[in-house]
Structure formats: structure tokens, C-alpha cells
Amino acid sequence: MARPAMFVLLVAYALTFAPIALPRVVEGIVGADPLSKEYREWVAGQLAAMTRRRS
């Protein structure tokens, strides 16, 4: 089974390539243009939340 860090990397790749491969799908899910600064900030926040240590 893959390690959690590798899953985060996989998600990061998906979040990077989805706007190119499926721009309208991404826009429908996120509600922002996938090539916008808003989308990049949202992605960064989601990845940060995934990697925060939970107590």
C-alpha cells in the first residue's frame, strides 16, 4: 500500500494536470477558472490542509 506522502504527491499531480486536461470539469467543481490565481491559492490551501498534522 502506498504511503500517505505518496498519496499527497499523486493528488498534487492531479490538481496540476486537471486544469489542462479537464478545465470545465475543474471549474464546475471548484467554481473558479482553473488557470486563475484563485484556483492556485485554493489548491495550495487544500494541499496544506491535507498535510497538516492532526492532533
C-alpha positions in Angstrom: 0.0 0.0 0.0 1.2 3.5 -0.8 2.4 5.8 1.9 0.3 8.9 2.8 3.1 11.2 1.4 2.9 9.5 -1.9 -0.9 10.0 -2.0 -0.4 13.7 -1.4 2.0 13.8 -4.3 -0.5 12.0 -6.5 -3.2 14.5 -5.6 -0.8 17.3 -6.3 -0.1 15.9 -9.8 -3.8 15.6 -10.4 -4.5 19.1 -9.3 -1.8 20.3 -11.6 -2.8 18.5 -14.7 -6.6 18.5 -14.3 -6.9 22.2 -15.4 -5.2 21.4 -18.6 -6.9 18.1 -19.3 -10.4 18.9 -17.9 -10.7 22.6 -17.5 -14.5 22.8 -17.5 -14.8 19.9 -15.0 -12.4 21.6 -12.6 -14.2 24.9 -13.0 -17.5 23.2 -12.3 -16.1 21.6 -9.1 -14.1 24.5 -7.7 -16.1 27.4 -9.1 -13.1 29.2 -10.4 -11.2 29.4 -13.7 -8.5 26.6 -13.3 -5.9 28.9 -14.8 -6.6 31.7 -12.3 -4.7 32.8 -9.2 -7.8 32.0 -7.2 -7.6 28.3 -8.3 -3.8 28.2 -7.4 -4.5 29.6 -4.0 -7.3 27.2 -3.4 -5.1 24.2 -4.4 -2.3 25.4 -2.1 -4.7 25.7 0.8 -6.2 22.2 0.1 -2.7 20.6 -0.1 -1.7 22.5 3.1 -4.8 21.2 4.9 -4.1 17.6 3.8 -0.5 17.7 5.1 -1.2 19.4 8.5 -0.5 17.2 11.4 -3.7 16.4 13.2 -3.7 16.0 17.0 
